[in-house]
């Protein structure tokens, strides 16, 4: 795996963890979050496991669904 791939995977893992932590703190299931953003539950799981890279639009919809600013979702993902 190249340095670029490792970097991308690390960023996606941190993003996924942030989303999962916020979702769980609010007692929202993956299915509920998926419904709120008009998506599939497995897509939320893929984002949380860093298997998918969400678009900025998807991140915005997730932030709105969790009632947080977009910057909260990406908090600390650039710290290496």
C-alpha positions as CSV (number, residue, x, y, z in Angstrom):
1,X,0.0,0.0,0.0
2,X,1.4,3.4,-1.0
3,X,1.8,6.3,1.4
4,X,-1.0,8.1,-0.4
5,X,-3.3,5.1,0.1
6,X,-2.3,4.8,3.8
7,X,-3.0,8.6,4.3
8,X,-6.4,8.3,2.6
9,X,-7.4,5.3,4.7
10,X,-6.3,7.0,7.9
11,X,-8.4,10.1,7.1
12,X,-11.4,7.9,6.3
13,X,-11.0,5.9,9.5
14,X,-10.9,9.1,11.6
15,X,-13.9,10.5,9.7
16,X,-15.9,7.3,10.2
17,X,-15.0,7.2,13.9
18,X,-16.2,10.7,14.3
19,X,-19.5,10.0,12.6
20,X,-20.0,6.8,14.6
21,X,-19.2,8.5,17.9
22,X,-21.6,11.3,17.3
23,X,-24.3,9.0,16.1
24,X,-24.0,6.7,19.1
25,X,-23.8,9.7,21.6
26,X,-27.2,10.7,20.2
27,X,-28.6,7.2,20.3
28,X,-29.2,7.2,16.6
29,X,-28.9,3.9,14.8
30,X,-27.3,3.5,11.4
31,X,-30.8,2.8,10.0
32,X,-32.2,6.0,11.5
33,X,-29.3,8.1,10.2
34,X,-29.6,6.5,6.7
35,X,-33.3,7.4,6.7
36,X,-32.6,11.0,7.7
37,X,-30.2,11.4,4.8
38,X,-32.2,9.3,2.3
39,X,-29.5,6.6,2.0
40,X,-29.1,2.9,2.7
41,X,-28.1,1.7,6.2
42,X,-25.2,-0.3,4.7
43,X,-23.8,2.9,3.2
44,X,-23.6,4.5,6.7
45,X,-21.7,1.3,7.9
46,X,-19.3,1.5,4.9
47,X,-18.5,5.2,5.8
48,X,-18.0,4.4,9.4
49,X,-15.7,1.5,8.5
50,X,-13.7,3.6,6.0
51,X,-14.8,1.5,3.1
52,X,-16.5,4.4,1.3
53,X,-15.4,8.0,0.8
54,X,-18.5,10.2,1.2
55,X,-19.0,13.3,-0.9
56,X,-19.0,16.7,0.7
57,X,-22.8,16.8,0.0
58,X,-23.2,13.5,1.9
59,X,-21.1,14.9,4.8
60,X,-23.3,18.0,4.9
61,X,-26.5,15.9,5.0
62,X,-25.0,13.7,7.8
63,X,-24.0,16.8,9.8
64,X,-27.5,18.2,9.5
65,X,-29.1,14.9,10.4
66,X,-27.0,14.8,13.6
67,X,-27.6,18.5,14.3
68,X,-23.9,19.4,14.2
69,X,-21.7,21.7,12.1
70,X,-19.8,20.0,9.3
71,X,-16.5,21.0,11.0
72,X,-17.5,18.7,13.9
73,X,-17.5,15.7,11.6
74,X,-14.1,16.4,10.3
75,X,-12.6,17.3,13.7
76,X,-9.1,16.1,14.2
77,X,-8.9,14.1,10.9
78,X,-5.9,16.1,9.8
79,X,-3.7,15.4,12.8
80,X,-0.9,13.0,12.1
